Amino acid sequence: MQIKTISALEMLRDRLASGQYQLGERLPSERSLCAELGISRSGLRKILSRLEAEDLVWRHVGKGTFAGPRPALGSESFRIVTSKTNPLEIMEARLMLEPQIAVAAAQRASFQEIERLALCAKRNHEANDLETNEKWDVLFHETLVIATRNSLLIALYGGISKMRLSDEWCLRKQHWITPENWDSFKKEHSAVVQAVRARDETGAEKAMREHLISVKQHIQSTYL
């Protein structure tokens, strides 16, 4: 790649990592990006191919480029699954998957992914409202799964992320989230980041499991 193209690639990576483009949001048109970044259409397409290979974006012919990994389910299939599940089932699935995702991330995460993970944890704690808190929480967990380099896991987890945006999930979270819980999640996220940064597979698995058990217990309290 030319120097200008490499610079544009890093700029788009930074925007995706910082949350400037939110999960599922459509990026500006290719024409707009080319003009803004000062690169050719062919250069931009090389960049988007690289970002798609890293599961930072996905493309749909005729519709555009979207932030985040490609959804595992079509819109109709997703609607059916969402209507049949609930937050406790989502947490059960997450407990089966995410501790091992954390292990793989500790093995494979790049320096940039570890720094993105730390940034997501920081922004999650600094959030001033529930919507922003949830956005950075989702990005935190998605950064971990992207670091596994497992395309199937990434696609499957995209479905879980979308389910966390459902009305029932958001309503439940409004009931159990408190300043104390918010603070405890900061410590739990920090423990995951530290373990991944240290390449501590056992520590990453333990930290993630403890975090998810804590979340599940808070959700269960809303059913009592």
C-alpha positions as CSV (number, residue, x, y, z in Angstrom):
1,M,0.0,0.0,0.0
2,Q,1.1,3.6,-0.6
3,I,1.9,5.8,2.4
4,K,-1.3,7.8,1.9
5,T,-3.4,4.6,1.8
6,I,-1.8,3.2,4.9
7,S,-2.5,6.5,6.7
8,A,-6.1,6.3,5.6
9,L,-6.3,2.7,6.9
10,E,-5.1,3.7,10.3
11,M,-7.5,6.6,10.4
12,L,-10.5,4.4,9.7
13,R,-9.2,1.8,12.3
14,D,-9.0,4.6,14.9
15,R,-12.5,5.7,14.1
16,L,-13.9,2.2,14.5
17,A,-12.0,1.6,17.7
18,S,-13.1,4.9,19.2
19,G,-16.7,4.3,18.6
20,Q,-17.1,7.2,16.1
21,Y,-18.9,4.7,13.9
22,Q,-21.2,2.7,16.2
23,L,-21.9,-1.0,15.9
24,G,-24.1,-1.7,12.9
25,E,-23.9,2.0,11.7
26,R,-23.4,2.5,7.9
27,L,-20.2,4.3,7.0
28,P,-20.2,7.3,4.7
29,S,-20.4,6.4,1.0
30,E,-17.2,5.4,-0.9
31,R,-17.3,8.8,-2.7
32,S,-17.4,10.7,0.5
33,L,-14.7,8.6,2.1
34,C,-12.4,9.0,-0.9
35,A,-12.8,12.8,-0.9
36,E,-12.4,13.0,2.9
37,L,-9.3,10.8,3.0
38,G,-7.8,12.0,-0.2
39,I,-7.4,8.5,-1.8
40,S,-8.6,6.8,-4.9
41,R,-11.6,4.5,-5.1
42,S,-9.3,1.5,-5.7
43,G,-7.2,2.5,-2.6
44,L,-10.4,2.8,-0.5
45,R,-11.6,-0.6,-1.6
46,K,-8.3,-2.2,-0.6
47,I,-8.7,-0.6,2.8
48,L,-12.2,-1.8,3.2
49,S,-11.2,-5.3,2.2
50,R,-8.5,-5.3,4.9
51,L,-10.9,-4.0,7.5
52,E,-13.5,-6.6,6.5
53,A,-10.9,-9.4,6.9
54,E,-10.2,-8.1,10.4
55,D,-14.0,-8.1,11.1
56,L,-14.0,-4.4,11.8
57,V,-16.5,-3.8,9.0
58,W,-18.8,-5.8,6.7
59,R,-20.1,-4.9,3.3
60,H,-23.5,-5.5,1.6
61,V,-23.6,-5.0,-2.1
62,G,-26.0,-2.2,-3.0
63,K,-26.4,-1.1,0.7
64,G,-22.9,0.0,1.8
65,T,-20.3,-0.7,4.4
66,F,-21.3,-1.2,8.1
67,A,-19.3,-1.0,11.3
68,G,-18.6,-4.3,13.2
69,P,-18.6,-8.0,12.3
70,R,-21.1,-9.3,9.8
71,P,-24.3,-10.4,11.6
72,A,-24.7,-14.2,11.8
73,L,-28.4,-14.1,11.2
74,G,-30.6,-12.5,8.5
75,S,-33.0,-9.9,9.8
76,E,-36.0,-12.2,9.6
77,S,-34.2,-15.1,11.3
78,F,-32.8,-12.7,13.9
79,R,-36.3,-11.4,14.7
80,I,-37.7,-14.9,15.2
81,V,-34.8,-15.9,17.5
82,T,-35.0,-12.7,19.5
83,S,-38.8,-13.2,20.1
84,K,-38.1,-16.6,21.6
85,T,-35.2,-15.9,23.9
86,N,-34.7,-13.7,27.0
87,P,-31.8,-12.0,28.9
88,L,-31.2,-15.1,31.1
89,E,-30.8,-17.3,28.0
90,I,-28.5,-14.8,26.5
91,M,-26.4,-14.9,29.7
92,E,-26.4,-18.7,29.7
93,A,-25.0,-18.7,26.1
94,R,-22.5,-16.0,27.0
95,L,-21.2,-18.0,30.0
96,M,-20.7,-21.0,27.7
97,L,-18.7,-19.0,25.1
98,E,-17.0,-15.9,26.5
99,P,-14.7,-17.4,29.1
100,Q,-13.1,-19.5,26.3
101,I,-13.2,-16.4,24.0
102,A,-11.1,-14.6,26.7
103,V,-8.6,-17.5,26.7
104,A,-8.2,-17.3,22.9
105,A,-7.9,-13.5,23.1
106,A,-5.1,-13.8,25.7
107,Q,-3.3,-16.1,23.2
108,R,-3.9,-14.1,20.0
109,A,-4.8,-10.4,20.7
110,S,-2.6,-7.9,18.9
111,F,-1.2,-4.9,20.7
112,Q,-3.8,-2.7,18.9
113,E,-6.6,-4.9,20.0
114,I,-5.4,-4.9,23.6
115,E,-5.3,-1.1,23.6
116,R,-8.7,-1.0,22.0
117,L,-10.0,-3.3,24.7
118,A,-8.6,-1.0,27.4
119,L,-10.1,2.0,25.7
120,C,-13.6,0.4,25.6
121,A,-13.3,-0.5,29.3
122,K,-12.3,3.1,30.1
123,R,-15.1,4.7,28.0
124,N,-17.6,2.2,29.5
125,H,-16.9,3.4,33.0
126,E,-16.8,7.1,32.1
127,A,-20.2,6.9,30.3
128,N,-22.8,9.4,31.7
129,D,-25.9,7.5,30.6
130,L,-27.1,3.9,30.2
131,E,-27.1,4.0,26.4
132,T,-23.5,5.1,26.1
133,N,-22.5,2.6,28.8
134,E,-24.1,-0.3,26.9
135,K,-22.5,0.8,23.6
136,W,-19.0,0.6,25.1
137,D,-19.8,-2.6,27.0
138,V,-20.8,-4.3,23.7
139,L,-17.7,-3.0,22.0
140,F,-15.5,-4.3,24.9
141,H,-16.8,-7.8,24.4
142,E,-16.8,-7.7,20.6
143,T,-13.1,-6.6,20.7
144,L,-12.3,-9.8,22.6
145,V,-14.1,-12.0,20.2
146,I,-12.5,-10.3,17.2
147,A,-9.1,-11.0,18.8
148,T,-9.8,-14.8,18.6
149,R,-9.4,-14.6,14.8
150,N,-12.2,-17.2,14.6
151,S,-14.6,-16.1,11.9
152,L,-17.4,-18.4,13.0
153,L,-17.3,-17.2,16.6
154,I,-17.2,-13.6,15.5
155,A,-20.3,-14.1,13.3
156,L,-22.2,-15.9,16.1
157,Y,-21.3,-13.3,18.6
158,G,-22.6,-10.6,16.3
159,G,-26.0,-12.1,16.9
160,I,-25.6,-12.0,20.7
161,S,-24.5,-8.3,20.5
162,K,-27.7,-7.4,18.5
163,M,-29.9,-9.2,21.1
164,R,-28.4,-7.0,23.8
165,L,-30.0,-4.1,22.0
166,S,-33.5,-5.6,22.4
167,D,-36.1,-3.7,24.4
168,E,-36.3,-6.4,27.1
169,W,-32.5,-6.4,27.7
170,C,-32.4,-2.6,28.0
171,L,-35.5,-2.6,30.2
172,R,-34.0,-5.1,32.6
173,K,-30.7,-3.3,32.7
174,Q,-32.4,-0.1,33.7
175,H,-33.8,-1.9,36.8
176,W,-30.5,-3.4,38.1
177,I,-27.8,-1.0,37.0
178,T,-26.6,1.2,40.0
179,P,-23.5,3.3,40.7
180,E,-22.2,0.4,42.8
181,N,-22.7,-2.1,40.0
182,W,-21.2,0.2,37.5
183,D,-18.1,0.5,39.7
184,S,-17.8,-3.2,40.1
185,F,-18.0,-3.8,36.4
186,K,-15.1,-1.3,36.0
187,K,-13.0,-3.6,38.2
188,E,-14.1,-6.8,36.4
189,H,-13.4,-5.3,33.0
190,S,-10.0,-4.2,34.2
191,A,-9.2,-7.7,35.4
192,V,-10.0,-9.1,32.0
193,V,-7.8,-6.4,30.3
194,Q,-4.9,-7.1,32.6
195,A,-5.0,-10.8,32.1
196,V,-5.2,-10.5,28.3
197,R,-2.3,-8.0,28.3
198,A,-0.3,-10.4,30.5
199,R,-1.1,-13.3,28.1
200,D,-2.6,-15.0,31.2
201,E,-5.0,-17.5,29.8
202,T,-6.2,-18.9,33.1
203,G,-6.6,-15.4,34.6
204,A,-8.6,-14.2,31.5
205,E,-10.9,-17.2,31.7
206,K,-11.5,-16.7,35.4
207,A,-12.0,-12.9,35.2
208,M,-14.5,-13.2,32.4
209,R,-16.4,-16.0,34.1
210,E,-16.6,-14.0,37.3
211,H,-17.8,-10.9,35.4
212,L,-20.5,-12.8,33.5
213,I,-21.8,-14.5,36.7
214,S,-22.0,-11.1,38.3
215,V,-24.1,-9.8,35.4
216,K,-26.3,-12.8,35.4
217,Q,-27.0,-12.5,39.1
218,H,-28.1,-8.9,38.6
219,I,-30.4,-9.8,35.8
220,Q,-31.9,-12.7,37.8
221,S,-32.7,-10.1,40.5
222,T,-35.1,-8.4,38.1
223,Y,-37.2,-11.6,37.8
224,L,-37.8,-11.9,41.6
